[in-house]
Amino acid sequence: MARGGRPRAERFGLVAQARAWQPSRTSDTVTVADAYLVTILNCAASLTVGLAKWPVLTQFRDRVRARPRVQIALREEHLLKA
């Protein structure tokens, strides 16, 4: 259980609800909060937290990761295969 009494997976549900009403949020800019969320989602994908329950989060992650500058950053950090 995470701090605050909520299991971590449940927190992904809360984030998914918040993201659901703004699906094209990243069309213009990516904020620091967006970048942090993508980092957390990338980490969750490699842990025991499956994101299949929250397709809005995986779609958001994929949209941000598809951006050219994000691709460059991921390659430089060795987080994306060349």
Secondary structure in CASP SS format (residue, H / E / C, confidence):
PFRMAT SS
TARGET T0000
AUTHOR 0000-0000-0000
METHOD secondary structure of the structure
MODEL  1
M C 1.00
A C 1.00
R H 1.00
G H 1.00
G H 1.00
R C 1.00
P C 1.00
R H 1.00
A H 1.00
E H 1.00
R H 1.00
F H 1.00
G H 1.00
L H 1.00
V H 1.00
A H 1.00
Q H 1.00
A H 1.00
R H 1.00
A H 1.00
W C 1.00
Q C 1.00
P C 1.00
S C 1.00
R H 1.00
T H 1.00
S H 1.00
D C 1.00
T C 1.00
V C 1.00
T C 1.00
V H 1.00
A H 1.00
D H 1.00
A H 1.00
Y H 1.00
L H 1.00
V H 1.00
T H 1.00
I H 1.00
L H 1.00
N H 1.00
C H 1.00
A H 1.00
A H 1.00
S H 1.00
L C 1.00
T C 1.00
V C 1.00
G C 1.00
L C 1.00
A C 1.00
K C 1.00
W C 1.00
P H 1.00
V H 1.00
L H 1.00
T H 1.00
Q H 1.00
F H 1.00
R H 1.00
D H 1.00
R H 1.00
V H 1.00
R H 1.00
A C 1.00
R C 1.00
P H 1.00
R H 1.00
V H 1.00
Q H 1.00
I H 1.00
A H 1.00
L H 1.00
R H 1.00
E H 1.00
E C 1.00
H C 1.00
L C 1.00
L C 1.00
K C 1.00
A C 1.00
END
